[in-house]
């Protein structure tokens, strides 16, 4: 298996269901992508098939050529993808997040970023989210990538890794540290001179269908008009808070879909057994489903509360940290509950359960770290400032 091949078996592809477990766990979610099916083949082929669907323009306002979907609609689309192929969903979540943040930024600031959204919609561009850097950082607003002022823009130099959609995205939303003490957030074209995209640099056991690799920028010219946010390095302003709320909701929805697949797999396998209604199986499946319902509830609540303006920025940031952490703990509790039900298939190559186990481990690598999340939620409860810096 090459790094571009999916770690997921063909059982993921195009699977639809009307099972009892899905009737329960689908509650509250819509299907904005309709009856989306993924073709068999490598991960790049499947990513491009999603690019041709409504997905890339789902969250862009109708006035800019999109479909005008809100946060919950985009989260529902992420869950649909999570049900089909977890690795692909995790990779494409970077597009959904980047576009969602840009849309909300444009609504707030009424700036010229509408032109970027119009261009994305017109070409069905995929946008990669290039914030993570080698070595990791608790605070993504302290990037190592440098932005040196140059005429009407900047020159960018640095590495973004791991970066999903590294070979398939036409644009990358990235952060860089400017010389004046600011962090800039901008869009950079993937075909710019000085950009190197390495799709073979992610030796992961799972998530192979996310097209994740290394993005290297060497003295890349960036027009100042492509910068849509500036803030003091390391600071938490309303735009950063908004971005993290979007990230937490979309990731929560993605893993809700992934874990729903595992509950369904265990439930349907057990329903075919004569002894399924007795013994330890019902409580084990019930425990797992309860965990998924809790993650779903927290994710949907945050999306609605944020969209309706029913939560303050500080409370929203703490709640988003809670959802992000809950995705990790929920994943582990679901697999722990269902391991006795599923058995050796969890550890057998080529089995859907094993692929789900591998791909879902990615939840533990998303920033911020669980310690940062717990510290932030605790600070909110104590009336202290919430931020991403543990060193403070």
C-alpha positions in Angstrom: 0.0 0.0 0.0 1.5 3.4 -1.0 1.0 6.6 1.0 -1.7 7.7 -1.4 -3.8 4.5 -1.1 -6.6 4.5 1.4 -6.3 2.6 4.7 -10.0 2.0 4.4 -11.6 -1.1 2.8 -14.1 -0.9 0.0 -16.9 -1.4 2.6 -16.6 2.3 3.3 -17.4 3.4 -0.2 -20.9 4.5 -1.1 -22.5 2.8 1.9 -26.0 3.9 2.9 -28.0 2.5 5.7 -31.4 2.5 7.4 -30.5 0.3 10.4 -31.9 0.8 13.9 -28.6 2.2 15.2 -28.5 4.8 12.4 -32.1 5.8 13.1 -31.0 6.7 16.6 -27.6 8.2 15.9 -28.6 10.2 12.7 -31.0 12.3 14.8 -30.4 16.0 14.4 -28.2 15.6 11.3 -29.2 16.6 7.8 -27.8 15.2 4.5 -26.6 18.3 2.6 -24.6 16.3 0.1 -27.6 14.1 -0.8 -26.8 10.5 -1.6 -23.1 11.1 -2.1 -21.2 8.0 -3.2 -17.5 7.7 -3.6 -15.9 5.8 -6.5 -13.6 2.9 -5.9 -9.9 3.7 -6.5 -7.2 5.6 -4.8 -7.7 8.5 -2.4 -6.9 11.2 -4.9 -9.6 10.0 -7.2 -12.1 10.0 -4.3 -11.1 13.5 -3.1 -11.6 14.8 -6.7 -15.0 13.2 -6.8 -16.0 15.1 -3.7 -14.6 18.3 -5.2 -17.0 17.9 -8.1 -19.9 17.7 -5.7 -21.6 20.5 -3.8 -19.1 20.1 -0.9 -16.6 22.8 -1.9 -19.2 25.6 -2.2 -21.6 24.4 0.5 -20.7 27.2 3.0 -20.1 30.0 0.6 -23.0 32.6 0.4 -25.3 32.4 -2.6 -24.3 35.9 -3.6 -20.7 34.7 -4.1 -21.7 31.6 -6.1 -22.1 29.2 -3.2 -25.0 27.4 -1.5 -25.3 29.4 1.6 -25.1 26.6 4.1 -24.6 27.4 7.8 -22.3 25.9 10.3 -24.6 23.0 11.2 -25.1 22.2 7.5 -21.4 22.1 6.9 -20.9 20.0 10.0 -23.6 17.6 8.7 -21.7 17.3 5.4 -18.5 16.5 7.4 -20.4 13.7 9.2 -21.6 12.3 5.9 -18.0 12.1 4.7 -17.0 10.6 8.1 -19.5 7.8 7.5 -18.1 7.1 4.1 -14.3 7.4 4.6 -12.8 8.7 7.8 -9.4 9.6 6.4 -10.9 11.5 3.5 -13.3 13.3 5.8 -10.5 14.4 8.1 -8.6 15.8 5.1 -11.6 17.6 3.6 -12.5 19.0 7.0 -9.5 21.4 6.4 -11.3 22.8 3.4 -14.6 23.1 5.3 -12.9 24.9 8.2 -10.9 27.3 6.0 -13.9 28.3 3.9 -16.2 28.6 7.0 -13.8 30.9 8.8 -13.4 33.0 5.7 -17.1 33.4 5.2 -17.7 34.4 8.8 -14.7 36.8 8.7 -16.2 38.5 5.6 -19.6 38.9 7.2 -18.0 40.5 10.2 -15.5 42.7 8.5 -17.2 43.5 5.2 -13.8 43.5 3.5 -12.6 42.4 0.1 -12.3 38.8 1.1 -15.5 38.2 -0.8 -13.4 38.1 -4.0 -11.5 35.1 -2.6 -14.8 33.3 -1.8 -16.1 34.1 -5.3 -13.0 32.7 -6.9 -13.2 29.5 -4.8 -16.8 29.0 -5.7 -16.3 29.7 -9.4 -13.6 27.0 -9.7 -14.7 24.6 -7.0 -11.3 25.0 -5.4 -10.2 22.9 -2.5 -8.5 24.9 0.3 -6.0 23.2 2.5 -5.5 24.4 6.1 -1.7 24.9 6.6 -1.3 25.8 10.3 0.4 22.8 11.9 4.2 22.9 11.8 7.0 20.3 12.6 7.3 19.9 16.3 3.8 21.1 17.0 2.7 24.2 18.9 0.0 24.6 21.6 -0.8 28.0 20.1 -1.3 28.0 16.4 -1.1 31.8 16.4 2.7 31.5 17.1 3.8 30.2 13.8 7.5 29.5 12.9 6.9 30.3 9.2 8.3 33.8 8.4 6.7 36.5 6.5 9.1 39.2 5.4 7.7 42.4 4.0 8.4 42.9 0.4 6.9 45.7 -1.7 3.2 45.2 -2.0 3.2 41.9 0.0 5.4 39.4 1.8 7.9 36.7 1.1 7.1 33.5 3.0 9.6 30.9 4.1 8.9 27.8 6.3 7.4 24.4 6.5 3.8 23.3 7.2 3.5 19.7 8.4 1.4 17.7 8.6 -0.8 19.3 6.0 -3.9 17.6 4.6 -4.9 17.9 0.9 -1.3 18.7 0.3 -1.3 17.6 -3.4 -5.0 18.2 -4.2 -5.7 21.7 -2.8 -5.4 24.6 -5.2 -5.1 27.1 -2.3 -3.7 26.9 1.2 -4.9 29.0 4.2 -1.8 29.5 6.3 -0.4 31.5 9.1 3.0 33.2 9.2 4.9 35.5 11.6 5.6 38.9 10.3 8.6 41.1 11.4 6.4 43.6 13.1 5.2 41.1 15.7 2.0 40.3 14.0 0.7 36.9 12.7 -0.9 37.0 9.3 -3.4 34.6 8.0 -3.6 34.4 4.2 -4.4 32.3 1.1 -1.5 31.1 -0.9 -1.8 29.4 -4.3 -0.4 25.9 -4.3 1.3 26.4 -7.7 3.2 29.5 -6.6 6.9 29.6 -7.3 8.8 28.3 -4.3 6.0 26.0 -3.1 6.9 22.3 -2.8 4.2 19.7 -2.1 5.3 16.4 -0.8 2.5 13.8 -0.6 4.9 11.0 0.4 6.0 12.6 3.6 3.3 11.2 5.9 4.2 7.6 7.0 0.9 7.2 8.8 -0.7 3.8 9.6 -4.1 5.4 9.1 -5.6 8.5 7.5 -3.9 7.7 4.2 -6.9 8.9 2.2 -6.5 12.4 3.7 -3.7 13.3 1.2 -1.5 14.5 4.1 2.1 15.5 3.6 4.6 18.3 3.8 4.2 21.8 2.4 7.4 23.7 2.0 7.6 27.4 1.1 10.8 29.0 0.1 10.8 32.7 -0.6 7.2 32.6 -1.9 5.7 35.9 -3.0 2.4 36.7 -1.3 0.3 39.6 -2.5 -1.0 41.7 0.5 -4.5 41.4 -0.9 -4.5 37.7 -0.1 -4.0 38.5 3.6 -7.4 38.5 5.3 -6.4 38.7 9.0 -3.7 40.2 11.1 -3.2 40.0 14.9 -0.4 40.4 17.5 1.4 37.0 17.6 0.0 34.7 20.2 -3.1 36.8 20.8 -6.7 35.6 21.1 -9.0 38.0 19.2 -12.6 37.3 18.1 -11.5 36.0 14.8 -9.2 33.4 16.4 -12.0 32.4 18.7 -14.4 32.1 15.8 -11.9 29.9 13.9 -11.5 27.5 16.8 -15.3 27.2 17.3 -15.6 26.3 13.6 -12.8 23.8 14.0 -14.2 22.1 17.1 -17.7 21.8 15.6 -16.5 20.3 12.3 -14.1 17.9 13.9 -16.8 16.8 16.4 -19.2 16.2 13.6 -16.6 14.2 11.6 -15.8 11.9 14.4 -19.5 11.5 15.3 -19.8 10.0 11.8 -16.7 7.8 12.2 -17.9 6.4 15.5 -21.5 6.0 14.3 -20.1 3.6 11.7 -18.4 1.5 14.4 -21.6 1.4 16.5 -23.5 0.3 13.4 -21.0 -2.3 12.6 -21.1 -3.8 16.0 -24.9 -3.6 16.2 -25.6 -5.2 12.9 -23.1 -8.0 13.5 -24.8 -8.7 16.8 -28.3 -8.6 15.5 -27.6 -11.6 13.4 -26.8 -13.6 16.5 -29.6 -15.5 18.3 -28.2 -14.4 21.7 -27.9 -10.7 20.8 -30.8 -9.6 23.0 -29.3 -11.1 26.2 -26.0 -11.1 28.0 -23.5 -8.3 27.9 -24.0 -7.2 24.3 -26.9 -4.7 24.7 -25.2 -2.7 27.6 -21.9 -2.6 25.7 -23.5 -1.3 22.5 -25.7 1.0 24.6 -22.6 2.5 26.4 -20.9 3.1 23.0 -24.0 4.7 21.5 -24.5 6.8 24.5 -21.0 8.2 24.1 -21.7 9.1 20.5 -24.9 10.8 21.3 -23.2 12.9 23.9 -20.5 14.0 21.4 -23.3 14.7 18.9 -25.3 16.7 21.4 -22.3 18.9 22.4 -21.4 19.5 18.8 -24.8 20.4 17.6 -25.5 22.6 20.6 -22.3 24.6 20.0 -23.1 25.1 16.3 -26.6 26.4 17.1 -25.6 28.5 20.1 -22.8 30.2 18.1 -24.9 30.8 15.0 -27.8 32.2 17.1 -25.4 34.4 19.2 -26.5 32.7 22.4 -23.0 32.2 23.8 -20.3 34.8 24.6 -16.9 34.5 22.8 -15.2 33.4 26.1 -17.8 30.8 26.8 -17.7 29.6 23.2 -13.9 29.2 23.3 -14.1 27.1 26.4 -17.0 25.1 25.0 -15.1 24.5 21.8 -12.1 23.2 23.9 -14.6 20.9 25.6 -15.9 19.5 22.3 -12.4 19.0 20.9 -11.4 17.1 24.1 -14.6 15.2 24.1 -13.9 13.9 20.6 -10.7 12.2 21.9 -12.2 10.7 25.0 -15.3 9.6 23.2 -13.3 7.8 20.6 -11.4 5.8 23.2 -14.5 5.0 25.3 -16.5 3.8 22.2 -13.7 1.5 21.1 -13.2 0.2 24.6 -16.9 -0.6 25.0 -17.2 -2.3 21.6 -13.9 -4.3 21.6 -15.5 -7.3 23.3 -18.4 -7.2 20.8 -16.4 -6.8 17.6 -13.5 -9.0 18.7 -10.4 -9.8 16.5 -11.8 -7.8 13.6 -10.5 -4.7 15.4 -7.0 -6.0 14.8 -7.3 -7.7 11.5 -5.9 -6.2 8.3 -8.6 -5.5 5.7 -11.4 -5.3 8.2 -13.6 -2.2 8.4 -13.3 -2.2 12.2 -9.5 -2.2 12.0 -9.5 0.6 9.5 -11.9 2.7 11.7 -9.6 2.1 14.6 -6.6 3.3 12.7 -8.1 6.4 11.1 -9.9 7.5 14.2 -6.6 7.7 16.1 -6.1 10.9 14.3 -8.4 12.6 16.8 -5.6 12.6 19.4 -3.3 14.6 17.1 -5.6 17.6 16.4 -4.6 20.8 18.3 -4.8 21.9 20.9 -3.6 19.2 23.3 -6.0 17.8 25.8 -4.0 19.4 28.7 -4.5 22.8 27.0 -8.2 22.1 26.6 -8.7 21.1 30.2 -6.7 24.1 31.4 -8.8 26.4 29.3 -12.2 25.0 30.4 -11.0 25.1 34.0 -9.8 28.7 33.7 -13.3 29.6 32.3 -14.9 28.0 35.4 -12.6 30.0 37.7 -13.2 33.2 35.9 -9.7 33.4 34.5 -8.7 34.2 30.9 -8.8 31.3 28.4 -5.9 30.9 26.0 -3.7 28.3 24.3 -0.5 29.1 26.2 0.3 26.9 29.1 3.4 28.8 29.9 1.5 31.8 31.1 
